[in-house]
Amino acid sequence: MLGGTLMDNHLITAVRQNHPITFTVANTVTSGKVADALSAIGASPIMSTAPEEAADLVAAAHAVTLNIGTPTAELCKELTAVAAAANRLHKPLVLDPVACGATAFRQQINHDLLTSHQFTVIRGNAGEIASLAGVDWDGHGIDAGSGDGDLVTLAERCASRYQTTVVLSGPVDVITNGQATRHNDRGTERLATNVGSGDILSSIIAALLGQGADPVTAGWLGCRLVTTAGKNATKGTNGLGSWQEHFLDELTMITDEDLA
């Protein structure tokens, strides 16, 4: 982890100066998008699915993200090896439990990871966080679905259960460690329709952790960064393809002052 302060107002500038190495065990659908987004903000992405190199890559990284989007039995070996190495080497560790309530296989993977390893941040939508917290929720695959629970209470319950910081992303993002809670209301509908928006957010949060931000600050600033870029990218674009190009441009150009 690189140097930083708990409430650093210059984290984006610092990321661009220091290029924190951010290791993502990515899913096969969005790996390229995540790597491009990390590069756009100035971080240095590493992507791998080989358990044989897990320890070496974790040692080289400033922070690590585990994405459960396209799980296989072989990937489970990588996830376990990386999580163990990150804990052993005291590296910030982010979990993105994609569609964790959709199948028994995904539920078991996340259960095994969360009961055997300590995560710095868990980032998910309302349906995913509800599944981890043991709360009934009407989820639809990777989509958030709907439910009657209060989102702050839901996020706090998950944070308390796993002794971590939870970033519940949605129209209004909730970031909490069970004690301190922050919100971000700068979302745009286009982020919800772009496959990989959450995956990008999870790895950007890891990059900020690698730069030295505390978990709540990293979660809030990551949400602010992605939603601000997403909203700005909608100006002058008509479809998803052109928006994706503009989104990367916005991530490249955004400044600390834009996030205030």
Secondary structure, DSSP 4 states (H G I P E B T S, - for coil): -----TT-TTHHHHHHHH--EEEEE--TTTHHHHHHHHHHHT-EEEE---GGGHHHHHHH-SEEEEE-SS--HHHHHHHHHHHHHHHHTT--EEEE-TTTTS-HHHHHHHHHHHHHS--SEEEE-HHHHHHHHT---EEETTEEEE-SS-HHHHHHHHHHHHTSEEEE-SSSEEEE-SS-EEEE----HHHHHSTTHHHHHHHHHHHHHHHT--HHHHHHHHHHHHHHHHHHHTTT--SHHHHHHHHHHHHHH--GGGG-
